[in-house]
Amino acid sequence: MKLLVTGGAGFIGSHFIRYVIAEHPDWQVVNLDKLTYAGNLGNLLDVEASPRYTFVRGDICDRVLVDRLLSSGGFEVLVNFAAESHVDRSILDASLFVETNVKGVQVLLEAARAHGIDLFVQVSTDEVYGSLGPGDPPFTEESPLAPSSPYAASKAAADLLAKAYHKTYGLPVIITRCSNNYGPYQFPEKLIPLMITNALEDKPLPVYGDGLNVRDWIHVEDHCRALDLVIQRGRVGEVYNISAGCEMTNLEVVRAILAILNKPDSLITFVPDRLGHDRRYAMSAEKAKDELGWEPRFRLPDALPSVVAWYRENEDWWRRIKAGEYRLYYGRVYGAAGREAPGGS
């Protein structure tokens, strides 16, 4: 099988590429990535020499490039990870999110239709469902879309476009909606890596509001296994929620990190809450379990010590990112250094 993976230099995309190369010796992967600030080819150093892996630098909004790439032939599956994904940034400027997350997806859908792709997997997010109350049951695939942030709205728009391309043109589309991912190689503007790396530097840990916002946490390896099963067993036209069912407040996560590192709670600094901050996310993954035979292998309280250990042991990786040095690759500068903000999602 030959896959086009878009956004494969990011956190989840790079894990998925490594997973495919390791688990499927007869699969080939082409990685199309624009290399914006969160794209890091250093995430893929261990596979870049593989004859089954190819990197192409480019923007999913570039119709000519995407068409030329797909016309080169042989692609059976397109998995779209490419997205602007940080909520804080979408609040500051929504335009990039509409450009990449909506227009870019439409470009990919149209190219997939034109070139007869066998399966288009749109990787989405639980944030399209909006916020839950404390006693509400978890979202299911039938829950209405009610996004709160410009980021979530752009992802919901992309989901609707994908569904429309399936219904109107018969394009074989599957949408996956995943809860908050964590693991190695996560860009340190997100909650867990930001808190780990700041704690390692004895810097303040900025926590929004009262820190009691609840998130549903899943290890990135569990997400990748689910996507693999979606490709092999998923039903075209369907949506699959992917969640480990592990709800924790942001404050619980931060305090767990501090305990692992033996750092004081006094490092926690509460900052003004984010605009439109969703209070709770939770999803049911029963459909993925029943239809795909998927089960999560990790729970955050058990997996967090190994994740913290990875960031402690790979200090050079995250220090280069925080300094902007990771943008130097093969002597060329790409992307732009981002500001540090409270870990989001």
C-alpha positions in Angstrom: 0.0 0.0 0.0 1.2 3.5 -0.7 0.0 6.3 1.6 0.2 10.1 1.3 0.4 11.5 4.8 -0.1 15.3 5.0 1.3 17.1 8.0 3.6 14.2 8.8 6.3 16.3 10.4 4.1 17.3 13.3 3.5 15.5 16.5 0.8 12.9 15.7 1.7 12.7 12.0 5.4 11.8 12.7 4.3 9.1 15.2 2.0 7.7 12.6 4.7 7.6 10.0 7.1 5.8 12.3 4.3 3.4 13.3 3.5 2.5 9.6 7.2 2.0 8.7 7.7 -0.2 11.7 4.5 -2.3 11.5 3.9 -2.6 7.7 7.0 -3.6 5.8 5.1 -3.6 2.5 3.7 0.0 2.9 5.2 3.1 1.5 4.7 6.6 2.9 5.1 10.0 1.2 5.0 12.9 3.8 3.8 16.2 2.5 4.4 19.0 5.0 4.7 22.7 4.8 7.1 22.9 7.8 5.4 25.7 9.6 6.5 26.5 13.2 5.3 23.2 14.6 6.6 21.0 11.8 10.0 19.4 12.7 11.9 17.0 10.5 13.9 16.2 13.6 10.9 14.1 14.6 11.6 11.7 11.8 15.4 11.3 11.9 15.0 7.5 12.6 13.0 6.9 9.4 14.3 9.4 6.9 16.8 6.9 5.4 14.1 4.3 4.8 13.6 3.5 1.2 9.8 3.3 2.0 9.7 6.9 3.2 9.8 10.1 1.1 9.5 13.7 2.3 8.0 16.4 0.1 7.9 20.0 1.3 4.7 21.8 0.4 1.4 23.3 1.3 -1.9 21.4 1.2 -3.4 24.7 -0.1 -1.2 24.5 -3.2 -3.6 23.0 -5.8 -0.9 22.6 -8.4 1.5 20.8 -6.1 -1.1 18.5 -4.6 -2.4 17.6 -8.0 1.1 17.0 -9.4 1.9 14.8 -6.4 -1.2 12.6 -6.6 -0.9 12.4 -10.4 2.5 10.7 -9.9 0.4 7.6 -9.3 0.2 4.7 -7.0 -1.4 6.3 -3.9 -4.2 4.3 -2.4 -4.8 6.1 0.9 -4.5 9.8 2.0 -4.3 10.5 5.7 -4.7 14.2 6.5 -3.0 15.4 9.7 -2.1 18.8 8.3 -3.7 21.6 10.4 -3.1 24.7 12.3 -4.0 23.2 15.7 -3.3 25.6 18.7 -6.5 27.1 20.1 -4.7 30.2 21.5 -3.3 31.0 18.1 -6.7 30.7 16.5 -8.1 33.2 19.0 -5.3 35.7 18.1 -5.7 35.2 14.3 -8.3 32.8 12.8 -7.3 33.5 9.2 -4.5 30.9 9.0 -6.9 28.3 10.5 -9.5 28.9 7.9 -6.9 28.8 5.1 -5.2 25.5 6.1 -8.0 23.7 7.9 -10.8 24.5 5.5 -9.4 25.5 2.1 -6.5 23.1 2.4 -8.8 20.2 3.1 -11.0 21.1 0.2 -7.9 21.1 -2.1 -7.0 17.6 -0.8 -10.5 16.3 -1.2 -10.8 17.6 -4.8 -7.4 16.1 -5.7 -8.3 12.8 -4.1 -11.5 12.7 -6.1 -9.7 13.6 -9.4 -7.1 10.9 -8.9 -9.2 8.1 -7.6 -7.9 7.7 -4.1 -9.3 4.5 -2.5 -9.6 6.1 1.0 -9.4 9.6 2.5 -8.9 9.7 6.2 -9.7 13.1 7.8 -8.1 13.3 11.2 -10.3 15.6 13.3 -10.7 16.4 17.0 -13.1 16.1 19.9 -13.2 19.9 20.0 -15.7 20.0 17.2 -18.4 18.8 19.7 -17.9 21.8 22.0 -18.1 21.6 25.8 -19.8 19.2 28.2 -21.3 19.9 31.6 -20.0 18.0 34.7 -22.7 15.3 34.6 -23.2 15.0 30.8 -22.5 11.7 29.1 -19.5 11.5 26.8 -20.0 12.6 23.2 -20.8 10.0 20.6 -20.4 10.1 16.8 -24.1 11.2 16.7 -23.5 14.3 18.9 -24.1 17.6 17.2 -21.2 19.8 16.3 -21.0 22.9 18.5 -17.4 24.2 18.2 -16.4 27.0 20.6 -13.0 28.3 19.2 -12.1 29.4 15.7 -9.7 26.3 15.6 -12.6 23.9 16.5 -14.9 25.7 14.0 -12.4 25.3 11.2 -12.0 21.5 12.0 -15.8 21.1 12.1 -16.0 22.8 8.7 -13.4 20.4 7.3 -15.4 17.5 8.6 -18.6 18.7 6.9 -16.7 19.2 3.7 -15.4 15.7 3.9 -18.9 14.3 4.5 -20.3 16.4 1.6 -17.6 15.0 -0.8 -18.6 11.5 0.3 -22.3 12.1 -0.2 -22.1 14.2 -3.4 -19.3 12.5 -5.2 -19.0 9.2 -3.5 -15.5 9.9 -2.3 -14.5 7.2 0.1 -14.0 9.2 3.3 -13.6 8.3 6.9 -13.5 10.9 9.7 -11.7 10.2 13.0 -12.2 12.5 16.0 -9.6 12.0 18.7 -9.2 13.3 22.3 -6.1 15.1 23.7 -3.0 13.3 22.6 0.2 13.1 24.7 3.6 11.5 24.2 7.2 12.1 23.0 8.0 14.7 20.4 4.9 16.9 21.2 5.5 20.6 20.4 6.1 22.4 23.7 3.2 24.8 23.5 0.8 22.1 24.4 -0.1 21.5 28.1 1.9 18.4 29.0 5.3 19.2 27.3 5.1 22.8 28.3 4.6 21.9 31.9 7.3 19.3 31.9 9.9 21.5 30.2 9.1 24.6 32.3 9.3 22.5 35.4 12.7 21.1 34.3 13.9 24.7 34.0 12.2 25.7 37.3 10.1 28.2 35.3 6.5 29.1 36.2 3.8 26.7 35.0 1.0 28.9 33.5 -2.4 27.3 34.1 -5.6 28.9 32.7 -8.3 30.0 35.1 -8.9 27.7 38.1 -7.2 24.7 36.3 -10.3 22.6 36.6 -11.0 22.2 32.8 -11.3 18.5 32.1 -9.7 16.8 29.1 -9.9 13.2 27.9 -6.3 12.0 27.4 -5.0 9.4 25.0 -1.4 8.3 24.3 -0.3 9.1 20.7 0.6 5.4 20.1 -3.0 4.3 20.9 -4.2 6.9 18.4 -1.8 5.6 15.7 -3.0 2.0 16.3 -6.6 3.2 15.9 -5.8 5.0 12.7 -4.2 1.8 11.3 -7.3 -0.2 12.1 -9.5 2.6 10.5 -7.5 2.2 7.3 -7.8 -1.6 7.3 -11.3 -2.1 8.7 -13.2 1.2 8.9 -16.5 1.7 7.0 -16.4 4.4 4.4 -18.6 7.3 5.2 -18.4 6.8 8.9 -17.1 8.8 11.8 -15.0 7.1 14.6 -14.3 8.7 18.0 -11.0 7.7 19.4 -10.6 8.1 23.1 -9.0 6.3 26.0 -11.7 7.5 28.4 -9.2 9.0 30.8 -10.6 12.3 32.1 -8.4 14.5 34.2 -8.4 18.2 35.0 -5.5 20.3 33.8 -4.5 20.9 37.4 -4.4 17.2 38.2 -2.1 16.7 35.2 0.2 19.5 36.2 0.4 18.4 39.8 1.2 14.8 38.6 4.0 16.1 36.5 5.4 18.1 39.4 5.2 15.1 41.7 7.1 12.9 39.2 9.8 15.6 38.9 9.8 16.3 42.7 9.2 19.9 42.0 7.0 22.2 44.2 3.4 23.2 43.5 4.6 26.8 44.0 5.7 26.7 40.4 2.0 26.7 39.3 1.0 30.2 38.2 -2.7 30.8 37.5 -3.3 33.1 34.5 -6.5 34.7 33.1 -8.7 32.2 31.5 -8.7 31.7 27.7 -11.6 33.3 25.8 -14.4 30.7 25.2 -12.6 28.1 27.1 -14.4 24.7 27.0 -14.9 23.3 30.4 -15.0 19.5 29.7 -14.3 17.1 26.8 -15.1 13.4 26.9 -15.9 10.9 24.2 -17.2 7.4 23.9 -15.0 5.2 21.7 -17.4 2.2 21.8 -17.9 2.3 18.1 -14.2 2.0 17.4 -13.9 -0.8 19.9 -16.9 -2.7 18.5 -16.2 -2.3 14.8 -12.4 -2.1 14.7 -11.4 -4.2 17.6 -9.4 -1.4 19.0 -8.6 -0.9 22.7 -6.3 1.7 24.3 -3.2 0.2 26.0 -2.2 3.3 28.0 -3.7 5.4 30.7 -2.3 8.8 31.5 -1.5 8.2 35.2 0.4 5.1 34.3 2.1 6.4 31.2 3.0 9.9 32.4 6.3 8.9 34.2 7.7 7.5 31.0 6.6 10.5 29.0 8.3 12.8 31.6 11.4 10.7 31.4 11.5 11.1 27.6 11.5 14.9 27.9 14.1 14.7 30.6 16.3 12.5 28.5 15.8 14.5 25.3 16.5 18.0 26.6 18.4 18.9 23.4 15.3 18.3 21.3 13.0 20.6 23.2 15.6 23.2 24.1 16.3 23.7 20.3 12.5 24.1 19.8 12.1 26.7 22.5 15.1 28.5 21.1 13.9 28.3 17.5 17.0 26.4 16.5 15.0 23.3 15.3 14.1 25.5 12.3 17.6 25.0 11.0 17.6 21.7 9.1 20.1 20.8 6.4 21.3 24.4 6.7 17.9 26.0 5.7 15.5 28.0 7.8 11.9 27.1 7.8 8.9 28.2 9.9 8.9 30.9 12.6 9.5 30.7 16.3 6.3 30.9 18.3 5.6 32.6 21.5 5.1 30.6 24.7 1.5 30.5 26.0 -0.3 28.5 28.6 -0.6 24.9 27.3 -3.7 24.6 25.3 -6.5 22.4 24.2 
